[in-house]
Amino acid sequence: MNAIEINNLTNNFGQKQALKGLNMTVPVGSIYGFIGENGSGKSTTEKIICGLIRLSGGSVKLFGKDYTDADVRAKIGVLIEAPGCFQNYSVWNNMLLQAANLSIKNPEQEVVKVLKTVRMEGAASNKYKNCSLGMKQRVGIAMALLGNPTLLVLDEPINGLDADGMRIMRDVLLDVTKNHGCTVVISSHILGELEKIATHYGIVRGGKMIREMTAKELDESCRTYVALQTKEMSKAKAQLACKYSRVEEDESGYIRVYDAEKPEDIVTYLYEKDILVSEIKTAKIGLEEYYIDLMNEKGGR
Amino acid sequence: MENKFEHNGFGKRLSSMLKVDFRRMFTMRTFYIIAGACFLMPILILTMTTMFGGEDSMAGTQPPSTSVTTQAEPMFENTWQIIGSFSGGAEQDTSADTNADPAAMGMSMDMTTMCNINMLYFGMAVLVCLFVSEDFKSGYSKNLFTVRAKKSDYVISKTLVCFVGSAFMLISFFVGAMLGGAIAGLPFDLGTASIGSIVMCMLSKIFLSLVFVAIFLAVSVAAKERTWLSMIGSFAVGMLLFMMIPMLTPLDATSVNVIMCLVGGAVFAVGLGAVSGVILNKTRLV
């Protein structure tokens, strides 16, 4: 069974069509990285899943039931844009309010547990409005985790988190999926972080899903390249461009050769041109580069 | 992996929603400010009007040689005036024909009709508008409506909680009025009314507040986070219905008044509750 099945989803904001027949399949127990440019329809899709905005057409099923099913919806944890907390309430009171909303038995214990999980137990008495951006984001995550949800919908949850916060976030998401069978849909522009945890990806553009794949499929479709450094970078780049079809210099000062089969061939070739290679390695492109390549491939850039 | 979902019946859903709303109302500073104002207002009105109402000095507006001091009618002659007027006019005739001239029935919009417990119905608009708009402003509506597919839970709970809040306001005002009357030294002469009719009057007012709460709630869910819009809308609708308050809830109210207000309140709460539910279902919640 799939946790989420979306077919031909459309949504109109007046004249503007935000979603143009989006399809999406999220398997149960997966961490689904939902990627796309700003305004591509990620947040709109997530809001529809959570029942916060209406769909104009298509269907959304959660665990095989319609997304309006009250019993299924009662088990969704959500963090969309910013945590929904009252500014003048303490973190503790905000959490207790959400615990009451979820009809949690022993709410105090449960709140203590989730606050510990996100390492916010020391700040429980702080007024929410006095919390930093990162702390607010942690509160939002803790709130989403209340009541052992079966589906977590997180929109940009990593924004504002420090390195420790990001690590906690990773650990929490891996724990809830592996040990509690929770399914996570997470959208983020920080693709490097997403790559560390996601088991499935969905790439959306212009209100349509342009690719869905598993992490394994992504790994297989990510090309390997050879990265090298010499003392004569521009000369080496020019020489390599004569032999290989795609040669680029990356931000870290390496020349990347994408269609080379063996690194030693490059070393030999450059040696013949009186260029000495000081460092050479093979690597794979990551999610970020894959995404950028895909976007370029699909046009519009 | 099979996911089993616990069935949440209406009762369970409503009770959890009520818990949230009652917790919110009783931890909301604004609620205590409004309730406090309701308590203090009659004390201030009764003491101030009695203190300054009995004597109206014309000195300063006339030449010194012609300075006169006139005796003005005090605004309140009886403590009960701040709670309501008699259905049968100033002479407290409880058997008056309800089709009679409103002025003759004591229903004319004089200062005592305006400056009494009935003005709390506008205070209720403030309470409902702030209570609802804060859900949307804070983003709490995201948490709320994600786990609540049935919008009727929200509407029923908000109606009930705001109704209780309104009852608190009316009772606070009543207690304040009694205290204010005692401080101001105004008589507590019941006339043709009795303690029973005063109780009926208060019950009528409390049940009538359901009508107003339902209206304010519908306006507030339509306006969502725009507090100013919901307040303006609520005040406008409140103004239109203001005249019916003294008519339906006189000091000499009987069980008929109570039943009328209860039935009216229930009808409005159900009807406008359905409207509020439709608004929530058909519009964006974030």
Interface residues (C-beta under 8 A of the other chain):
Chain A: M1 A3 V28 G29 K47 C50 G51 L52 I53 R54 F63 T68 D69 A70 D71 V72 R73 A74 K75 I76 V78 I80 E81 A82 P83 G84 C85 F86 Q87 N88 Y89 N93 L96 L97 Q98 A100 N101 L102 S103 M143 T150 V153 G181
Chain B: M1 E2 N3 F5 E6 H7 N8 K12 R13 S15 S16 M17 K19 V20 R23 R24 T27 R29 E134 S138 G139 Y140 S141 K142 N143 L144 F145 T146 V147 R148 A149 K150 N281 K282 T283 R284 L285 V286
